[in-house]
């Protein structure tokens, strides 16, 4: 080990273990946390350090240590029975006393420096004969509507082991009643109120009693429930009635839209006519126009009316849905009518319409069923119609990311697919150029640089995954190095795909995914999977993978079960590399078009 490595090693240990150096230690100061924490004696308080963030340091690859200090004594806070629990970036203080008020400093140390931030805890004395908290938030309730109040302790609920919530109104406990009879019902952290009335004005307190690592605590928040007396409820459309209206060609026609919006006070309600989704003008010089909106108010609400005028009914107006749309402050409603002819001589347009519809439906079905084959055939027969991609500044056709081997956790199936089968087909048969980390990266090159540069230089990203790829997120608070860079690959790709729109991701699913496994998938992957779908390798396999493996137990399988999984997976990769396979056709469909430079022979069908 040379001197530079020894210096880095000892400096890392020194930085990450030197808690006694808080006083006088030179750290980059991020000032005070914007959100103050308020509490009262006897309650618990949660302080959160926001320095573990990408804009402060790269916590995914840089080792770090978090310490909390009381600014009064500069003594490091550690777990103290009945009083303090430290959970990384979160500091819990139980059984608050007035003396606990003050500044609490969070310090994060890395081998390259340290960062600090102050959190302020404000402790207020409770007011006698008042069960509410001195600092309150306001939430609005709509009069005569079904509404709800939300307890502002959502962030706390996600962290504690278990909890119960009790609601109070003006210091009196609210009992959870039958939804069919009572007006109050609790659901998770919400208080549902049926038929809000002026008497519901008042002070509401939600008290959460919870357990956390053997400690029992209590936190309360008070809400000022303000009933909004001026209200606007859901519109009720009186006409049209979602039916058909018959009219004579060459004659005028008028149709009324009439709706009632219950409410009190002045509100903006809007009623308009549309033909399908095309707005109808108010200009009476048009062939079809709508008259100005008429409003008539009474003590219960407002009636809205608007007439739709056809000066002369023409054939092209028939068989169209004319929809009346109504908006109120609270909700939206619509109703329509379909214009039909009155005599039998107008049946011809119906047959023409039905025939055209049938032909369109058949064409759409054929195209949908054979879309990929049609597009691939068109690319092969007319390559000169496509732009050559050599001039777009990209080096690789696709960047391949997959779950790889690390620490004995075998992802051999994904390795075999990504390192052998994909290159054998896409590079060997179709002439594409792939980038695979570890295979194509330069020796000694930093992984972060290799990932960012290669993804930027790629036209597509192929994400290969199985049902257990994302399981480890549910079993470990600290990712392994390989899991960290694989997560970085995904994050970089999703950023370019969802935020920048500069990269197209191709999802390759190796095995059938169960609902239990889906619960562990990142939200970005689930969003792409729902939006564009995934190319399913397992559908083309001769033997489907044994689906007994669940994410909830992906770390508890014994060696015998691992061996059986390997034997079962051997058959998963038994399909040939034939270009006529449905899987390879789909993959080629989503790969970039190489333009006139692309000249795959007929035998490869690329």
Steps between C-alpha positions, in 0.01 A plus 500: 500500500660835393507814715203668327274199564618476863432872552148466353430194717604660830336831411170320433513328839594827668211690337235238558581423864611833644183602680690685772619760247162672464610803702723716284474268203495686170198376305310658215204664674159472331338721762165434662239257371210707367226300675486549877385215722241588762413288803358515851614334825423129507483458123764362264676692222664394174786703348618423150841573342473587129874490422488144360420634155663492153557876505717461812705189414465176305380281785450201269876441462669715769516347852359724772409515868216700662522644853255710700600754768324718754636851440482577873751231601643384163461149633428244229149364534469123498222261587373573852224285645176690533649819356696486173496281189737575209409357159759636259361830370215495753523594869213407733463662842243347736330644810581859404583747778529878482879465537514299176430810290794624294725420206591146399786468253529226240855435368576273205865397460657356186864429405497830309351731760200555724169687488276629776150633543302629796145396589292709738271340759246740652324380816186687605322466829146367464216739578288392798158365405618478135577164341611651170854592405617863497595484130219394269432458129177587321303265278177598321177300513231557235153561642231238412757273333684186610851613587807394698782618726851357464729449800834678427704204636543308174881523511506357854264214410737368232782454755345360819451127565126521572255769598143597582333838438232655718314810383360769735266792434519779752673256741225236471597163346334418166372143479519310173136454399309284254530657151129444443393680819765730647660809349860435608718214385878455520696348213876463542620852589182673372180608675202471263206732570162438339268792416720779635306769690597829676517319836806313369708814538754453775830367618590141404797317651645174370713312754723219378614246760782287359782254570852544366784261585351417837412861585141614538418858412228744410479785248207734443410760243210746512296609197264797479204360309342795316163433337470686171147637498511605135508174310439344160414130476485240223296604191180313413424483124127510433522477120609358254446145621778304324253395231436563128308782330345459153498792259388573141765592248472861382306619807621696806553338841559635851611294797527623859759407762368559852690434824470588871797572726414494873685769691502822694668826403658617178699235314613443145304227326553425132279318249607440138401287198752290305468280191696192604803687638477805272390829655188655343526873443258767628523680166154475341650521152622141532297203376473377863529739794412524869325794662639683806468331839195593709516488882211507745578490871277398790561427867616143430746574220511604135329372185707512180359488147653518151336436162666317211377621160496322163364761251482223239554132583745353251599140434852547638352596839341158546634216715711736711489530878430857612611529863411754765785553751439660841771613743455621857755598762495143631423257214434440127206326331387443140208364297444457125255428220555337159340657193319246277287531184121465519426296183623173348658656190787605722589139581763502224740716701458257787607207283789701360604595852473142626691364200772759544512429871526127437780549248681735732462258792626211288795702373580615851486141628727373222747781556496451876545124464778518238635846571852386584526270195372777272743760634800263485412398145468866399840580652659211315341579162541880509811581708566814294192666653666513843765744616849361556573510875878523456483880500306541825814510717420175682756219534283210613163375385407385851633502855426169678441499876423181688517348854854359526687266732612633840592332828358161409155632412465335163318664214644253252196501275515876448880482452464228236232696319675841512857385435439222248156484341441874444842567343484175300175609335510882488872536428570171322188477285371855469816711515401716796762634739432446872667635812516263800667629816797283588531371146542828311612743771866600517719342772531731800224733379268626776166320489301825533683657205468183292125479568423867431715527187382171351130565563537845342668338200224238457180518294311253720531345845407134545397431862510124567327389821332206668251474783775510765711782353363765734433275802808606695347845552264349748765314706793730546538857610839520331553396140802302387745676264366310196142575601601866542641541148215299353261738679704792362464354149122486541478849651711652221294324233166596656613862532585518129179314408235657723640850560718579198326273248836437332516122542262214425503208743420143387378281787591130468316277747667162552228333707136546585464761775269440796309778682721444806812562294345806332468665843882524515544659155615867485220739412685616186522141366132438582406822318689395186361145524145635512558760226687301236496140621787253518640244254437166674770240450309252712209491253728353234661248738411133468477457878389791719701579805384358830302782654537379861769759565351808662669830580402469862723196529771563247767506772369199697533227235723215600772354281279213385238742372773699322616186324149414388460857369817460294377173352164650419657809348710294263194434296400865502776579254437206273333693210719544194631828363270478200413845367143378444448473876237743627737623771784590262256666262373724780853584608603592145185711467603721794867519401610806298457492123838500327371652175646432157829386654315204652504207259427178687450202270166328477618209709550723804183704444633800689 
